[in-house]
Structures are given as structure tokens and as C-alpha cells.
Amino acid sequence: MKILDDLIASLNGDAPTRHVQVGLFWTAVWSRGCGLASTTGPEEGRYGTRFVEDAGSLTTKSALELASLAYSESNLETGIGVAAINSLIEIDESHCVELNAGDLLIERGRDKNVALIGRFPFVPALREAAAHLSVLELRPQPDELRAEEARKIVPQADVVAITASTLVNHTLEGLLELCDDDSFVVVLGPTTPLSPVLFDHGVDALSGTRVVEPELALRYLGEGAIFKQAEGVRLLTMER
């Protein structure tokens, strides 16, 4: 898990944890900043499945201690760990622009072969712009492909866009290894660490989120809002 190792090693110090929230769609950790990650529960939710071992005492731990949960075998704990990492990243906005991932992909993917790992609301517009669009999902809908098809689809794509939720389920590194050296690779979604560390792993652009009003954003996400309903956040894109 070299990406996680490098992200944690790049963090500038530690901070107390002010708040941890595992919402229906998004997990948040508020420490020096407020970091987000997708909430990915257990596959079946059966009795005996590992959930969050130290639930109820997470705010007694520092953000860096919580970051170690990113290595967990529990997806709920991993989400907390990735959110904690994001809460400690000091985003250099001088290297960012306010640009939505969908607009970036439509611009970069026009008349090209695009592979998108993850389901996003901009898919219809991207499908119109691209010469060919393949959408891969763990639970595919009729117009999508199974995630297992990545080994065949990703190496042939001119543009590859990967949901940062793959950092939570520990599949990001394997997907990046499939990308052709000449392809344009984007990691996107609120889980995305806006850190240049990912550029060292073959990523060309990061389209993520900065929480600018934590209390407001936490209220929305805690009340079950999907991301487009949330306030107190900004969409930022950082390119290599």
C-alpha cells in the first residue's frame, strides 16, 4: 500500500481530532482541516463482520493515529483513516483551479477512448463528448461493465478516470498499474487526497473537494445529503 505509506509520510505533523462522523454516504474527520471519504459499508452486513472497533472513543485519538485505520480490513475503518489523512493535508491552492471533474473529463476526453471507474452524474455528457466511454462498476447497471473488466479496458484507454473510493477499498494501486504510460489519468471525487504525492504514482490530475465550512458541511452530510446537496465545500482540481 505504497500510496498510503507515501501520503502519511508527507503529512506535516499531527492534530487533535475534533469530530468524526460516519454518514450514510460520506465519512468525515475534522482535525486541522476537515477531510472526507466515501462511506463503504460491509458487503453483507452479517453478524461477525468487523465494523469500527473503537467507535465511541475515536476523538480521543489524534488525526495521525486515525490515519493508520486506512490500512484496515474494515471498509468503515478505512474510510475514517482516509478522511483523517485528508484532514491533515495542507492543500496548496496556488496549484489548484476551481474546476469540476466532469468538465475536466469532457475537455480531456473529447473524441477519445475514455475509461471511467465509478458512477458519476456527468456520465451522459461525457458519453456524448468521448469517442467511446466505458463505465466500470462493482454493481453495474445495464449500460455499465463489471469492475473485473478493468484489466481489458483500462490499458486501451486514452483517458482513465478513477474514483478515489478505490483508495478506501485498496484497489487504486492495481488500477494505476493497468494504465498506459501515455494515458491521461485522473483521480476524482470527494475522497481524493489533494496532494502531489499521487503524481509520483502515475496520476496526472486530482479533482477533489476542500471543506471550507466544516460545521455547515457536516450538518448536511450528517443528515444524509448526497454530495451535490452539501454546502460548505469547494470543488478543486490540481494537475501535475
C-alpha positions in Angstrom: 0.0 0.0 0.0 2.7 2.4 -1.1 0.3 5.3 -1.9 -1.0 5.2 1.7 2.6 5.0 3.0 3.7 8.0 1.0 0.6 10.1 1.8 1.0 9.6 5.5 4.8 10.2 5.3 4.1 13.5 3.5 1.8 14.9 6.3 3.1 17.9 8.1 2.7 16.9 11.8 -0.4 15.9 13.7 -3.5 17.5 15.1 -6.2 16.7 17.7 -9.4 15.1 16.4 -12.3 17.5 16.8 -15.1 15.4 15.3 -15.6 12.0 13.5 -18.7 11.4 11.5 -19.6 8.2 9.6 -22.6 9.3 7.5 -24.7 7.3 5.1 -22.7 8.4 2.0 -19.7 10.3 3.4 -17.3 9.9 6.3 -15.7 13.0 7.8 -12.8 13.7 10.1 -12.3 17.2 11.4 -8.9 17.9 12.8 -6.6 20.6 11.4 -8.9 20.7 8.4 -12.0 18.6 7.6 -11.3 15.6 5.4 -13.9 13.4 3.6 -14.0 9.8 2.3 -16.7 7.7 0.9 -18.6 5.5 3.4 -18.3 2.0 2.2 -20.0 -0.5 4.5 -19.5 -4.3 4.7 -20.6 -6.3 1.7 -23.4 -8.2 3.5 -23.5 -6.7 7.0 -23.7 -10.2 8.5 -23.1 -10.8 12.2 -19.4 -11.1 12.9 -18.4 -8.6 10.2 -15.8 -6.2 11.5 -17.2 -2.7 11.8 -15.4 0.2 13.8 -13.6 -1.3 16.7 -13.1 1.8 18.8 -16.4 3.5 18.0 -17.2 6.0 20.7 -13.6 6.9 21.5 -12.2 8.0 18.1 -12.0 11.6 19.1 -9.6 10.7 21.9 -7.1 9.7 19.2 -5.1 12.2 17.1 -5.7 12.5 13.4 -2.4 10.8 12.6 -3.5 7.8 14.8 -6.8 7.7 13.0 -4.9 7.8 9.6 -3.5 4.3 10.4 -7.0 3.0 10.0 -6.6 3.5 6.3 -4.8 0.1 6.3 -7.7 -1.7 8.0 -9.6 -4.7 6.5 -12.8 -3.0 7.6 -14.1 -0.6 4.9 -15.8 1.6 7.6 -12.5 2.0 9.4 -10.6 2.5 6.1 -12.9 5.4 5.3 -12.2 7.0 8.6 -8.4 6.6 8.0 -8.5 8.2 4.6 -10.7 11.0 5.8 -8.2 11.6 8.6 -5.4 11.7 6.0 -7.3 14.3 4.0 -7.9 16.3 7.2 -4.2 16.8 7.6 -3.2 17.6 4.0 -2.3 21.2 3.6 -3.7 22.0 0.2 -1.7 24.3 -1.9 -4.5 26.3 -3.7 -1.9 28.1 -5.8 -1.7 24.9 -7.8 -5.5 24.3 -7.9 -8.3 25.7 -10.0 -12.0 25.6 -9.2 -13.0 23.0 -11.8 -15.4 20.2 -11.6 -14.2 16.7 -12.5 -16.9 16.3 -15.2 -15.8 19.4 -17.0 -12.2 18.3 -16.9 -13.0 14.9 -18.3 -15.3 16.3 -21.1 -12.4 18.6 -22.1 -9.7 16.0 -22.0 -11.8 13.1 -23.2 -13.4 14.7 -26.2 -13.2 12.3 -29.2 -11.1 9.9 -27.2 -11.4 6.5 -25.7 -12.3 7.0 -22.0 -12.5 4.5 -19.1 -14.3 5.7 -16.0 -14.1 3.6 -12.8 -17.1 4.7 -10.8 -20.6 6.0 -11.5 -20.9 9.8 -11.7 -23.8 12.2 -12.7 -21.8 13.6 -15.6 -21.7 10.3 -17.5 -24.4 11.3 -20.1 -22.4 14.4 -21.1 -19.1 12.6 -21.1 -20.6 9.8 -23.3 -21.6 12.4 -25.8 -18.2 14.0 -25.9 -16.0 10.9 -25.9 -15.4 8.7 -29.0 -16.1 5.8 -26.6 -16.8 5.6 -22.9 -16.6 2.5 -20.7 -18.0 2.8 -17.2 -16.9 0.1 -14.8 -18.7 -0.5 -11.5 -18.8 -3.1 -8.7 -22.5 -3.4 -9.1 -23.0 -2.5 -12.8 -26.2 -1.2 -14.3 -27.3 -2.3 -17.8 -25.0 0.3 -19.6 -22.0 -0.4 -17.4 -19.3 -3.0 -17.2 -18.2 -5.2 -14.3 -15.2 -3.9 -12.4 -13.3 -7.1 -13.3 -13.3 -5.9 -17.0 -10.7 -3.2 -16.0 -7.8 -5.5 -17.0 -9.0 -5.4 -20.6 -10.5 -1.9 -20.8 -8.1 0.4 -18.8 -4.8 -0.3 -20.8 -6.6 0.7 -24.1 -8.0 4.0 -22.8 -6.6 7.4 -23.7 -8.1 8.9 -20.6 -8.6 7.0 -17.4 -10.7 8.4 -14.5 -10.7 6.5 -11.2 -13.0 7.2 -8.3 -10.9 7.9 -5.2 -13.2 5.5 -3.4 -10.7 2.9 -4.7 -8.3 4.2 -2.1 -10.9 3.1 0.6 -11.2 -0.4 -0.9 -7.5 -0.7 -1.6 -7.8 -1.2 -5.3 -6.3 2.1 -6.5 -2.7 1.0 -6.9 -3.7 -2.0 -9.0 -5.8 0.2 -11.3 -3.0 2.7 -11.8 -0.7 -0.2 -12.8 -3.1 -1.0 -15.6 -2.9 2.5 -17.2 -0.9 3.0 -20.3 2.1 5.3 -19.9 0.6 7.8 -22.4 -2.9 7.9 -21.0 -4.2 10.9 -19.0 -5.1 9.7 -15.6 -7.5 11.4 -13.2 -8.4 10.5 -9.6 -11.7 12.1 -8.7 -14.4 12.5 -6.1 -14.6 14.0 -2.5 -12.3 11.2 -1.2 -9.4 12.4 -3.4 -6.3 13.5 -1.5 -5.4 16.8 -3.0 -1.7 16.0 -2.6 1.0 16.0 -5.3 2.1 12.6 -3.8 -0.3 10.9 -6.2 1.6 12.4 -9.1 4.5 10.2 -8.2 2.2 7.2 -8.8 1.2 8.0 -12.4 -1.7 10.3 -11.7 -1.9 13.4 -13.9 -4.8 15.3 -12.3 -6.7 15.3 -9.0 -10.3 16.5 -8.8 -11.4 16.7 -5.2 -13.0 18.7 -2.5 -11.9 21.2 0.1 -14.3 21.7 3.1 -14.3 25.4 3.8 -17.1 25.5 6.4 -16.8 22.3 8.4 -19.8 22.8 10.7 -22.1 23.5 7.7 -20.8 20.6 5.6 -21.0 18.2 8.5 -24.6 19.2 9.1 -25.6 18.4 5.5 -23.6 15.2 5.3 -24.9 14.0 8.7 -28.4 14.5 7.6 -28.0 12.1 4.7 -27.3 14.6 1.9 -25.7 13.3 -1.3 -22.6 15.3 -2.2 -24.3 17.7 -4.7 -26.7 18.8 -1.9 -23.9 19.6 0.5 -22.8 23.2 1.3 -19.6 24.5 2.8 -17.4 22.8 0.2 -15.4 23.8 -2.9 -14.5 21.7 -5.9 -10.8 21.9 -6.7 -8.7 20.4 -9.4 -4.9 20.1 -9.3 -2.8 19.0 -12.3 0.7 17.7 -12.5 
